[in-house]
Amino acid sequence: MSRLGLVLSGGGARGAYQAGVLAAIAHIAQKIHVRDPFQIYSGVSAGAINVGMLAATSDDFVTSATRLADSWRDIDSDQIFYADFMALSRGGLQWMTELSLGSSKKDQALRSLLSTQPLHGYLSQKCHFEEIEKKIKKGTLHAVGISALEYESISTVTFFQGAKDLHPWERGMHRSERAILGPEHIMASSAIPLLFPPIKIGERYYGDGCIRNQSPCGPAIYMGAEKLIAIGVRRRQDTSFKYHHNKGEEIPTVSRVADVLMNAVMMDGLEADVQRLDNINKNYRLLSAKERARVALHEIEHLWISPSVDFAEIASKRKSELPRMIRYLLKGPGSLDESAEMMSYLLFTPSYCRQLIDIGFADGMKEKERIAQILMPKTKKSALRLEHDFR
């Protein structure tokens, strides 16, 4: 049976969208009687949080995906980071001091503006990491990979836990390390630069896995996936895409520039990676049977699901839901409307996340036939069966 991999990119609160798509996949899987469709999980940033909550549980996929969506529906910012007056004032004052005077002590250097200490407790409560190894030994799980950026080498590192026959890989600026996964790996992968602190693993510091992540599908393939479902958190880019609040003729404010930089920093390469897979598959089909036997390639069946709407636009309409100190912070160098991209990452509020879950579920159900086809083992695939199940 071909191993199916799940690839989750990420970006803060946008991870709620993935939970909605996964709930749709769970609904479809239950319809066709497939309770554990994925043997390989790979995630970065908020996608790493979702991967942890799916893989590090004793439940099957259908149950854990339903529970994941429920967790996002009730999530709040105080479960992810501290945003009170004292925390932000302390961070802001230290930041201004270091920028103007420099830091005299390395151990007192500014790590971030926000503290993600609550996230550690949240992950420890929601994820039972010992279950990953149990599933691997049982054979229901082949591998789990969590990717983060190593600050010293500026390279992407995928920490993976999997079957004994899996070996570490290295491709350009991307390498892997076998590990016993825990909260620190997920926190490292989701540590948005400057906003969230770098996380130390071993002797090195790591940050958000979206940075320089030019091949998000790569880890799942290197871990043995022969077909993929990839879920992004960015709308597919139009040829001449521009933000709803950008008037063009105005000089960009600090908020606008910061928003563009955040967009660039957090822009994973999922769209480009899927296009590469399409091109490889297309060229592979042109080869003869003899030529296919000589190349170290094979066709990767895949499905990419991405948002049908712009989350920055949704976030701009819910700015009042942000913690007061976060609003004050974002409003300082410009206007909140010009910080819509950043808001879309930080809006860990039930109403915003529920809206993203609903959008994700709807987007997932639009692809129900293709999802069912890729979830089903080849021996069970039947157009008549699918038509009956989704009538």
Number of C-alpha atoms within 10 A of each C-alpha: 7 11 18 27 28 24 27 27 31 31 29 24 25 27 28 34 30 32 30 31 29 27 29 27 25 22 21 23 21 15 14 19 11 18 18 17 23 23 23 27 29 30 33 32 30 30 33 32 27 29 25 28 20 25 27 23 20 17 15 16 23 22 18 20 25 19 18 22 24 17 17 25 22 13 19 17 19 16 16 22 20 19 20 14 13 11 15 19 14 12 18 17 12 19 19 12 13 15 11 9 9 11 15 9 7 7 8 10 13 18 18 20 23 21 18 23 16 14 20 17 13 13 21 13 9 17 22 17 20 14 15 26 21 15 19 18 14 10 12 16 22 27 27 30 28 30 34 32 27 25 14 9 10 14 19 29 24 30 23 25 21 22 16 10 7 15 13 13 14 13 9 7 13 22 16 20 16 15 14 14 20 17 18 16 27 30 28 28 33 33 26 25 18 13 15 21 24 25 22 15 12 6 5 12 16 28 28 34 34 31 24 21 27 18 17 26 25 17 28 24 19 15 27 17 24 19 21 24 19 23 27 25 30 23 14 15 9 7 6 5 8 11 13 13 14 12 10 9 6 7 8 14 13 17 21 22 15 19 19 16 14 17 14 13 16 23 20 25 19 25 20 13 17 18 12 13 16 16 11 15 16 12 11 18 12 10 12 9 10 8 10 14 11 8 10 6 11 13 15 17 15 19 16 14 21 20 22 14 15 16 22 23 17 17 24 20 12 17 19 12 15 18 19 13 16 19 17 13 14 21 16 12 16 17 16 22 21 27 27 27 25 23 27 23 21 21 24 28 20 18 16 23 26 21 16 28 27 19 20 28 22 18 20 25 19 13 16 18 16 14 20 20 16 18 24 17 15 11 7 11 15 12 11 8 11 17 10 9 13 12 5
